[in-house]
Amino acid sequence: MTGPGVLLAGCQTDPDIDITKLAVETDPPEVLYNQGLANMKAGNMTEAGRKFEAVDRQHPFSEWSQKALVMTTYVKYRTSRYTEAISSGNRYMALYPKSDDAAYVQYLIGLSNWRQIASVTQDQKPSVRTIEAMQKVVENWPDSEYVPDAQAKIRFARDQLAGKEMQVGRYYLERKEYLAAISRFRKVVEDYSNTNQIEEALARLVEAYYAMGVTQEAQTAAAVLGHNYPDSQWYADSYKLLQTGGLEPRENPGSWIARAGKKLILGT
């Protein structure tokens, strides 16, 4: 005759069976969830994550599973498992896009991408994904408490993308590949005008156009730089460069730089 006691005794001799795990599987979802919260409070994030995942795994699509999936995403974010946090968060958003916690989960997705942003010398896909994720927070939950930080993270990511363009542009400029350099600096001026890179981008345009002998465009770039950032060291350097050729900043209304400059002045 066999029974629960005999079964457990047998399990104790089997190294491949985790008795603790067997016990966990018998717990109701609310118990598992609260155990997860208790572990979080105690600083045991690994065990907390295991409890929340058990709720989701054993009671899928239940109210407790929904709550546990939020916490699973948070735990993965807190333990720097950003790719897993994004995956968990995306799953939550696919299942519960209109829930009360949706804004928070979308924000966690954005944060998990933001944490993966590397220096401008490296791939900037995380910057693109940060902007996409945080823009959803801003657009879909405009009154959310997460919006101010989401906007800050968007600005940071955009500055990274602009910085990447500047890095490549400077590389081409050093190699005297002026057209390739101008293409990169132009992108910054037209697409990332509200980033910290804009002053240098305009100054580099002055440098590149001047080196090519396209003096009208060089003068226009300097004029736009001076109108918007008169106290900038970049403007002082650009003015000095033009003076070496007997020139001064002067705007050509037909230039693409002049059109971009009007957007700068309007703050758009």
C-alpha positions in Angstrom: 0.0 0.0 0.0 1.3 3.4 -0.9 0.2 6.9 0.1 1.4 10.5 0.3 3.8 9.7 3.1 5.4 6.9 1.2 5.6 9.1 -2.0 7.3 11.9 -0.2 9.8 9.5 1.5 10.6 8.2 -2.0 11.1 11.7 -3.3 13.6 12.5 -0.6 15.9 9.9 -2.0 15.6 11.2 -5.6 18.1 14.0 -6.3 16.2 15.1 -9.4 13.0 16.0 -7.6 12.8 19.4 -5.7 10.4 18.8 -2.8 10.2 22.6 -2.2 8.9 23.0 -5.8 6.3 20.2 -5.3 5.1 22.0 -2.2 4.9 25.3 -4.1 2.7 23.8 -6.8 0.1 23.0 -4.2 -0.2 26.6 -2.9 -3.1 28.8 -4.0 -2.3 31.8 -6.3 -2.9 34.4 -3.6 -0.4 32.6 -1.2 2.2 32.4 -3.9 1.7 36.1 -4.8 2.0 37.3 -1.2 5.1 35.1 -0.7 6.5 36.9 -3.7 5.8 40.3 -2.2 7.3 39.1 1.1 10.5 38.0 -0.6 10.7 41.3 -2.4 10.4 43.2 0.8 13.2 41.0 2.3 15.4 41.7 -0.7 15.3 38.2 -2.2 14.4 39.2 -5.7 15.3 35.8 -7.2 12.9 33.9 -5.0 10.3 36.6 -5.5 10.5 36.2 -9.2 10.1 32.4 -8.9 6.9 32.9 -6.8 5.4 35.3 -9.3 6.3 33.1 -12.3 4.7 30.1 -10.5 1.4 32.1 -10.2 1.5 32.9 -13.9 2.5 29.4 -14.9 0.0 27.5 -12.7 -3.0 29.9 -12.9 -2.8 31.5 -16.4 -5.2 34.3 -17.4 -6.5 34.6 -13.8 -6.6 37.8 -11.9 -3.6 36.7 -9.8 -1.7 35.8 -13.0 -2.3 39.3 -14.3 -0.9 40.8 -11.2 2.0 38.4 -11.0 3.0 39.2 -14.6 3.4 42.9 -13.6 5.6 41.9 -10.7 7.6 39.5 -12.9 8.3 42.3 -15.3 9.4 44.5 -12.4 11.6 41.9 -10.8 13.3 41.1 -14.1 14.0 44.8 -14.6 15.3 45.2 -11.0 17.7 42.3 -11.5 19.0 43.7 -14.8 17.5 41.0 -16.9 16.3 43.7 -19.3 15.6 41.5 -22.4 13.5 39.2 -20.3 11.7 42.2 -18.7 10.9 43.5 -22.2 9.6 40.1 -23.2 7.5 39.8 -20.1 6.2 43.4 -20.4 5.3 42.9 -24.1 3.3 39.8 -23.2 1.4 41.7 -20.5 0.6 44.5 -22.9 -0.7 42.0 -25.5 -3.0 40.4 -22.9 -4.0 43.4 -20.9 -3.5 46.6 -22.9 -6.3 48.5 -21.1 -5.6 47.5 -17.6 -4.9 49.9 -14.7 -1.2 48.7 -14.7 -0.7 49.0 -18.4 1.0 52.4 -18.2 3.4 51.2 -15.6 4.3 48.1 -17.5 4.8 50.1 -20.7 7.1 52.4 -18.7 9.1 49.4 -17.5 9.5 48.3 -21.1 10.9 51.7 -21.9 13.2 51.7 -18.9 14.5 48.2 -19.8 15.4 49.5 -23.2 16.9 52.7 -21.8 19.2 50.7 -19.5 20.7 49.1 -22.5 21.7 52.3 -24.3 25.4 52.3 -24.9 27.9 55.0 -25.8 27.5 56.7 -29.2 30.4 54.7 -30.5 28.2 51.6 -30.3 24.9 50.4 -31.8 22.0 52.7 -31.0 19.1 50.3 -31.5 18.2 50.5 -27.8 17.8 54.3 -28.2 15.3 53.8 -31.0 13.4 51.2 -29.0 13.5 53.5 -25.9 11.9 56.3 -27.9 9.2 54.0 -29.3 8.3 52.5 -25.9 8.3 55.8 -24.0 6.4 57.5 -26.7 3.6 55.0 -26.1 3.5 56.1 -22.5 3.3 59.7 -23.4 0.6 59.3 -26.1 -1.6 56.6 -24.5 -1.4 57.7 -20.9 -0.8 61.5 -21.1 -2.0 62.0 -17.5 0.2 59.3 -16.1 2.8 60.0 -13.4 5.3 58.3 -15.6 5.1 60.8 -18.5 7.7 63.4 -17.2 10.4 60.7 -16.9 9.3 59.1 -20.1 9.8 62.4 -21.9 13.2 62.8 -20.2 14.2 59.4 -21.4 13.1 60.2 -24.9 15.2 63.4 -24.9 18.2 61.4 -23.7 17.7 58.7 -26.4 17.3 61.3 -29.1 20.5 63.0 -28.0 22.2 59.6 -28.3 21.0 59.2 -31.8 22.2 62.7 -32.7 25.5 61.9 -31.1 25.9 58.9 -33.2 25.3 61.0 -36.4 27.9 63.5 -35.1 30.4 60.8 -34.5 30.1 59.4 -38.0 30.1 62.9 -39.4 33.3 63.9 -37.7 34.9 60.7 -39.0 34.1 61.7 -42.6 35.1 65.3 -42.0 38.5 64.2 -40.7 38.9 62.1 -43.9 37.9 65.1 -46.0 34.8 63.2 -47.3 32.8 66.4 -47.1 29.6 65.4 -48.8 29.3 62.3 -46.5 30.0 64.5 -43.5 27.5 67.1 -44.5 24.8 64.4 -44.9 25.3 63.4 -41.3 25.4 66.9 -39.9 22.3 67.9 -41.9 20.4 65.0 -40.4 21.2 66.3 -36.9 20.0 69.8 -37.9 16.8 68.6 -39.5 15.8 65.7 -37.3 17.4 66.4 -33.9 17.3 70.1 -33.6 16.2 70.0 -30.0 19.2 68.0 -28.8 22.6 69.0 -27.3 24.3 68.3 -30.6 22.8 71.1 -32.7 25.4 73.8 -32.0 28.3 71.6 -33.1 26.3 70.3 -36.1 25.9 73.8 -37.4 29.5 74.6 -36.7 30.7 71.5 -38.5 28.5 72.5 -41.5 30.4 75.8 -41.6 33.7 73.9 -41.6 32.7 71.4 -44.2 31.1 73.8 -46.6 34.0 76.3 -46.2 36.5 73.5 -47.0 34.5 72.7 -50.2 34.4 76.3 -51.2 30.6 76.5 -50.9 30.9 79.8 -49.0 27.2 80.8 -49.1 26.2 77.7 -47.3 29.0 78.1 -44.8 27.9 81.7 -44.2 24.3 80.6 -43.8 25.2 77.9 -41.3 27.2 80.4 -39.3 24.4 83.0 -39.4 21.8 80.4 -38.1 24.2 79.4 -35.4 24.8 83.0 -34.4 21.1 83.8 -34.3 20.3 80.9 -32.1 23.4 80.6 -30.0 25.2 83.9 -30.0 27.3 83.2 -26.9 28.3 79.7 -28.1 32.0 78.9 -28.5 31.0 77.0 -31.6 29.8 80.3 -33.1 32.9 82.1 -32.1 35.0 79.4 -33.8 32.8 79.5 -36.9 33.0 83.3 -37.1 36.8 83.2 -36.8 37.0 80.5 -39.6 35.0 82.7 -42.0 37.1 85.7 -41.2 40.2 83.9 -42.4 38.6 84.1 -45.9 37.4 87.6 -45.5 33.8 86.4 -45.0 31.2 86.9 -42.3 28.0 85.1 -41.3 25.2 85.9 -43.8 22.0 84.1 -44.4 21.0 82.8 -47.8 17.1 82.6 -47.7 17.1 79.9 -50.3 19.3 77.5 -48.3 18.0 74.4 -46.6 19.9 75.6 -43.5 17.9 78.8 -43.4 14.7 76.9 -43.6 15.9 74.6 -40.7 17.0 77.8 -38.8 13.4 79.1 -38.9 12.3 75.9 -37.2 15.0 76.4 -34.6 13.8 79.9 -33.8 10.2 78.7 -33.6 11.3 75.8 -31.3 9.8 73.1 -33.5 
